[in-house]
């Protein structure tokens, strides 16, 4: 039975799609290559790091480790079927719900953030594929590995997303029916990495992307982990073929059923222009073994093609280039299995029957970073793009980190664009994932880690068309209460980004680190990232100052890094141990002593009301100190399976009241609460879906509310509720990695992994609270006031409620229990000694009912 998935605004997921290569994978035993699980890969990497210190592609490994730790099952595999079924159930229920909470709106970034000095733009999230409308050059589509499918009808001036309500919105490829463009086939997941987005196989739409349905190629096909390419027979629209990590599949009934015709991990697939009889396919293998296959019977069978000089043992990835200018011309671009640098460009002029090494004489590394081309290595396993002019078979473009161009069939090359704009070359964001000509008008496009760019025919400058595509993959978020427009985020593939004064700027080329802003001085920023370590800037991000603890590597991914609530000069960070600084990071003192036995912290929190209490840990264990680090206790007991946590939140008023979230797939093992600093735990998972719960934030107040971010949205609970409420109204179905609250504006903000930054008002204080009697009331006058106010509270005779006043940072400034006996009580308060601003007067009855009023102190 097919499942039709209705689309509104909602979003994505990420996982281990195909564990078949990365530099650390070369350390795997031969018998595990191609079948390694997550635990095998972790062991392989750290064995290499221990032996050699530096490991190639370590950042990509750290991304995978961060994302997948805690998500694997006991066999080191990601539970694909379990996630798909649970996410589909949540999406279906959410579509029909009438009690969704939240009012989420997106904050961007829209367009590429500029560097603070204005020297160049940054990027706005990765795009892996581009597909064009068969007749209208202004309509085209782009796919993001975790931000979904986007469409423009006005040549990139504006974009809309078509996949926000799918249980998985990674997009690896898209093809469009040339006769009926409303029929499209979507390859879900990601092509160039294998942990980042879960693949549900191929989906199909009959209405241009408004609704999607599963096809016969779905997650249930044995060992099918990623779908990389789809092609359609132009003479028979019911015939399709796809290259997957499990092999090449063919369908002759418009994707209803599929037949495996060639097993193996295939990355690219293309047919001779105008002739579906001849099909080319390339196999991927990081260790070496990439090779060309060819079919001469419309994909019924494939055979290995020996390419003169292209030794499979030296190649890990090959991509194919074709041109309608001469259908017999075929190009291959290969990356080396050792170092993933440039292997070569090969050319055939007889539809693949014979080959020449076209680039044999070039001295340049076309896949490296250097503007000169005289460097080594690259990332061809990850970025390998090739395009041949539709009007000139000798005009060739190659993409890796930069774009290179040849006008003579690959014999000579010149750099076309550079990832930093060096050497007077045009700037195009780093990491070229695809190069595609629009067949309608012969304009060249590229999808990169920073968006989509266009090069007009005969032009020399690339134009950024990314616009309002929102595919930022944000790891961490920091806010500044006095300016609700200010935030600092750390995205993947792009630099740490600062929202301020209506602008969005990149402040350092690093990713994945906690970020925060000094609450007394918005020019003092704390941030960092992989390769940069921990940083502070005293001038709004213009000048970074390294505050990395001595002896600690700057190659950590998302190390915990926080500020003390009571002292802006006191910071904490954690690696294998916990450090404390009392002078803004200039000096550090170690306050733990290796008790984690070689495991790096991923969590660290300090209690707002008592900084002697700190909680920290990782996916395997949770620890607590109540004496500023002199002693630490393991408090994992009582958490199901005695594992650690994904995140921890602490009450603002009680250092022993804490919450811990879990990010695995054990049913009912999601969120825990402790009233005694972790000595015992209460499971409050209740009705949460069985998906990872990545983060939790405490909402200061008497109801002890908490919000959690999951892989399918946001949920809320407080002391007055018997179950979690869905707080995802208006939010894409996206992974939430961090939540922060601005109390002065009564807002919560969410860092999403794939759809940028979002915000919503906090939940109404009355949610879940029993209804009040008609004779109960709460009044405050005069309002506005000079600070002298009168509060009138009317309540039942049997009650003795608590009257409290909070400032907009939710700090308690007054509290009194009113006398038993009810009736009308008058309370005169003098708040003139407090700062001007808005205050919240709250009356909490013993039944749990809460009444609030705002008062403005002039």
C-alpha positions, 0 to 999 in steps of 0.5 A, spaced: 500 500 500 502 506 498 502 512 503 500 519 501 504 524 505 500 531 505 505 537 505 504 543 510 510 547 513 514 542 517 521 538 516 527 532 516 532 527 519 539 525 519 543 518 519 548 513 517 546 512 510 552 508 507 558 507 511 563 505 506 568 510 506 572 516 509 579 517 510 579 513 517 575 507 513 582 505 510 584 503 517 578 498 517 580 490 516 578 488 509 573 483 512 569 489 514 570 494 509 563 495 506 559 492 512 562 496 517 557 498 523 558 505 527 562 502 532 567 499 527 568 506 524 569 509 531 574 504 533 578 505 526 578 512 527 581 513 534 586 507 532 588 512 527 588 518 531 592 515 536 598 512 531 598 518 527 595 524 530 592 527 524 587 523 520 584 525 513 577 528 513 577 528 521 572 534 521 567 529 517 568 524 521 567 528 527 560 531 524 558 523 523 560 521 531 556 527 534 550 526 530 550 518 531 552 517 538 546 515 542 542 514 535 545 507 534 542 500 536 546 495 540 548 493 533 551 499 531 546 500 526 541 506 525 534 503 525 531 506 519 524 502 519 523 504 526 524 512 525 520 512 518 514 509 521 514 513 527 516 520 523 510 518 519 505 517 524 507 523 527 506 527 521 500 524 520 497 526 527 500 533 526 496 534 520 489 532 523 491 535 530 487 541 532 491 542 539 498 544 536 501 549 540 506 554 538 507 560 533 513 559 529 516 563 524 523 563 520 529 568 522 533 566 516 539 567 514 536 569 508 541 570 502 549 569 504 551 572 510 557 577 509 564 577 512 564 582 518 569 586 514 565 586 507 570 582 503 566 577 501 560 573 502 559 566 506 554 561 504 547 559 506 547 552 506 549 546 502 545 544 495 547 537 492 542 537 486 539 542 481 533 540 476 530 544 470 523 545 468 523 541 461 520 548 457 521 554 462 528 556 463 525 560 469 523 554 473 528 550 476 529 546 483 534 545 488 535 539 493 539 540 500 541 534 504 537 536 510 533 542 508 529 539 503 526 541 495 526 548 493 523 551 487 523 557 484 518 560 478 522 567 477 529 565 476 531 565 483 528 571 485 524 567 490 524 560 492 518 556 496 520 549 499 516 543 497 517 538 502 517 540 509 512 535 512 515 529 509 518 524 515 525 525 511 527 531 507 534 530 505 534 530 497 539 527 493 536 527 486 530 529 482 527 528 475 521 531 472 517 528 467 518 532 460 511 531 458 507 532 464 512 536 469 507 535 475 510 528 475 516 528 479 521 523 482 525 525 488 531 521 491 531 522 498 537 522 503 544 525 501 548 523 495 555 525 498 555 523 505 552 517 508 550 519 515 547 526 514 540 525 512 536 518 512 533 516 505 526 513 504 528 511 497 524 514 491 518 518 492 513 520 487 508 526 486 503 527 481 501 535 483 508 538 482 510 537 489 504 538 493 503 531 495 508 525 495 507 518 495 512 512 496 514 508 490 516 501 490 523 503 492 523 504 499 527 503 505 524 496 506 529 494 500 534 490 503 541 493 504 538 499 500 541 505 504 542 511 499 539 513 492 544 517 488 541 518 481 535 517 477 534 517 470 528 516 465 527 514 458 525 520 454 522 515 449 518 511 455 516 515 461 514 509 465 522 506 464 526 509 470 533 507 473 536 509 479 543 508 482 543 506 489 548 504 494 545 497 494 546 497 486 542 499 480 535 498 479 530 499 473 523 500 473 518 499 467 512 501 471 513 508 473 516 506 479 511 502 482 516 496 482 523 495 481 528 490 479 535 490 481 540 489 475 547 490 478 549 490 485 554 494 488 555 501 491 553 506 485 554 513 485 553 516 478 548 514 472 547 517 465 545 515 458 547 517 451 544 523 449 537 522 445 539 514 446 537 510 452 540 504 449 546 506 452 547 507 459 553 509 463 554 508 471 560 508 476 561 505 482 564 508 488 569 505 493 573 509 498 578 504 498 579 504 491 575 500 486 571 505 483 570 503 476 565 504 470 560 500 467 556 500 461 549 497 458 548 497 451 541 494 452 537 499 456 539 497 462 537 490 462 545 488 464 551 492 465 558 490 464 565 493 467 568 497 462 576 498 462 578 505 461 585 506 459 590 508 464 584 509 469 586 503 474 580 502 479 585 501 485 587 508 484 580 511 484 575 512 489 570 516 485 568 517 478 563 522 475 560 522 468 560 528 463 556 528 457 553 533 451 548 533 446 553 537 442 556 530 440 552 524 443 558 520 442 563 524 447 563 521 454 568 524 459 570 521 466 572 525 472 576 521 477 579 522 484 584 518 487 583 513 493 589 516 496 588 523 499 582 524 494 585 529 490 585 529 482 586 523 479 584 525 472 580 526 466 578 521 461 575 522 454 572 517 449 569 519 442 566 513 440 561 512 446 565 509 451 568 504 446 575 507 447 578 512 451 584 517 452 587 520 458 585 527 456 588 531 462 595 527 462 599 533 462 596 537 466 600 539 473 594 542 477 591 538 482 584 540 480 580 538 486 585 541 491 584 548 495 590 552 492 588 558 487 595 555 483 593 548 483 600 546 486 597 543 492 595 535 494 589 532 496 582 534 496 575 531 497 573 528 491 569 522 495 565 528 497 565 533 492 566 531 485 562 535 479 563 535 471 559 539 466 560 539 458 558 545 454 551 543 450 554 546 444 562 545 444 564 538 446 571 541 448 569 546 453 569 542 460 568 544 467 570 541 473 568 542 480 572 540 487 573 545 492 574 550 486 571 550 479 576 549 473 575 550 466 578 547 460 577 549 452 581 544 449 578 537 451 581 537 458 589 538 455 589 545 459 586 548 465 585 554 468 582 556 475 575 559 473 573 560 481 576 560 487 573 559 494 576 565 497 576 569 491 584 569 491 588 571 485 583 575 482 578 570 481 571 570 481 568 567 488 564 561 489 563 558 495 567 552 497 565 545 495 562 544 489 557 538 489 554 539 482 555 542 475 549 542 471 547 546 464 540 548 463 538 544 457 533 550 455 538 555 455 545 552 456 546 556 462 551 553 467 549 552 474 553 549 480 550 547 487 555 548 493 556 548 500 553 555 500 547 555 495 546 555 488 550 560 483 549 561 475 554 563 470 551 566 463 553 563 457 559 566 455 560 570 462 565 570 466 562 572 473 558 567 477 551 570 480 549 567 487 541 565 486 540 562 493 536 568 496 531 566 501 533 558 500 533 556 508 537 550 508 542 552 514 544 546 518 545 550 525 548 546 531 548 551 537 545 558 538 546 564 543 542 570 545 542 577 547 536 579 552 536 586 551 536 585 543 531 580 541 534 581 534 541 579 536 543 571 536 550 568 534 549 561 531 554 555 529 552 552 522 555 546 518 559 548 512 559 555 513 562 560 518 559 562 525 554 567 524 552 573 528 545 576 527 545 583 529 542 590 527 538 587 522 544 584 518 547 577 518 555 576 518 560 571 518 565 572 524 569 566 523 570 560 518 569 555 523 563 550 525 560 547 531 561 550 538 557 553 543 556 560 542 554 566 547 554 573 548 556 577 555 549 579 558 552 586 560 556 587 553 553 585 546 560 586 543 563 581 548 562 574 544 564 567 545 564 562 540 569 558 536 569 551 532 572 545 529 579 547 527 579 554 531 578 552 538 575 557 543 574 564 542 572 571 545 572 577 541 571 584 545 569 588 539 563 584 536 567 579 532 572 583 528 578 581 532 578 573 535 582 572 541 584 564 542 582 562 549 583 555 548 585 551 555 593 550 554 594 543 551 587 541 549 586 540 541 582 545 537 579 539 533 574 538 538 567 538 535 562 541 539 565 542 546 561 544 551 562 552 553 558 556 558 558 562 562 556 562 569 549 565 571 552 569 577 558 572 574 560 574 567 567 573 568 566 566 569 566 561 564 566 553 564 568 548 558 569 541 557 574 536 554 576 530 557 576 534 563 572 540 566 575 547 566 573 553 569 576 560 568 574 566 572 577 571 567 573 570 561 578 565 559 585 568 559 586 562 564 583 556 566 583 551 572 582 544 571 576 542 576 576 534 574 581 529 574 580 524 568 574 521 571 571 519 564 576 515 563 578 517 556 571 519 554 570 527 551 564 531 554 558 533 550 554 536 555 556 541 561 551 545 565 552 550 571 546 551 576 543 558 575 542 559 583 548 555 585 554 555 581 557 549 586 553 545 582 555 543 575 552 537 571 556 534 565 557 527 561 556 524 554 552 519 551 555 514 556 554 517 563 552 523 567 556 526 572 554 531 578 559 536 582 556 540 588 562 543 591 565 546 584 568 540 582 572 538 588 568 531 587 564 528 582 558 523 582 556 518 577 548 519 577 547 515 571 543 510 575 536 510 574 536 512 567 534 506 562 539 502 560 544 506 565 546 510 559 548 518 559 544 524 556 543 528 550 542 534 554 541 537 561 537 543 564 537 545 571 531 549 575 533 557 575 531 556 583 533 549 585 540 546 583 537 539 585 531 540 580 534 537 573 531 534 567 535 530 562 534 528 555 536 521 551 537 521 543 536 513 542 530 509 539 528 505 546 521 506 546 519 510 553 526 512 554 526 520 552 526 525 558 527 524 565 526 529 571 530 528 578 528 532 584 534 530 588 540 532 583 540 526 580 540 521 586 534 518 583 530 519 576 523 519 574 521 517 567 517 523 564 517 520 557 510 519 557 507 520 550 513 523 546 514 520 540 520 514 539 525 519 536 531 522 539 530 528 544 536 532 542 535 538 547 531 541 553 531 548 556 527 550 562 522 555 562 523 559 569 517 560 573 513 556 578 510 551 573 517 548 572 515 548 564 520 545 559 521 545 552 524 539 548 527 539 541 526 532 537 528 529 530 521 531 529 519 538 532 518 541 539 514 538 545 512 542 552 510 540 559 510 543 566 507 541 573 500 542 571 500 537 565 499 530 565 502 529 558 507 533 553 503 538 548 506 538 541 509 545 540 511 545 533 505 549 529 508 552 523 515 549 524 518 545 519 519 537 521 526 539 522 531 536 527 532 541 533 539 541 536 538 547 541 533 551 544 534 558 548 529 563 551 529 570 551 524 572 557 524 580 556 521 578 549 517 572 552 520 568 546 523 561 544 528 560 539 530 554 535 536 552 532 534 547 526 539 542 523 537 544 516 532 550 516 536 555 519 533 559 525 526 560 528 522 563 533 515 563 537 512 566 543 512 562 549 506 558 551 501 561 554 501 560 562 494 558 562 495 551 558 494 545 562 491 550 568 485 548 571 479 553 570 478 559 575 472 560 579 468 566 576 469 570 583 477 570 582 481 576 579 488 579 579 488 587 578 494 591 578 494 599 578 496 604 576 499 601 570 504 604 568 506 606 574 512 610 577 514 603 581 508 604 587 503 599 585 497 596 588 495 589 587 488 586 588 487 579 588 480 575 589 480 568 590 476 562 594 476 562 601 479 555 602 485 558 598 492 561 600 495 562 594 502 565 592 503 572 590 510 573 586 513 579 581 518 577 576 522 582 572 522 580 564 529 576 565 524 572 570 528 573 576 524 573 582 523 580 585 517 579 590 514 573 593 508 572 599 503 567 600 497 570 601 492 569 607 487 563 608 480 566 608 479 568 601 475 574 599 479 580 596 486 582 598 490 588 597 497 588 597 501 595 596 508 594 593 514 599 592 518 597 586 521 604 584 528 601 586 528 596 581 530 598 573 524 601 569 521 596 564 515 591 564 514 586 570 510 580 571 505 579 577 503 572 578 498 569 582 498 561 583 493 558 587 494 551 590 490 548 585 495 550 580 491 555 577 495 561 575 493 568 573 498 573 571 498 581 569 503 585 566 505 592 569 510 597 566 514 601 571 517 608 568 
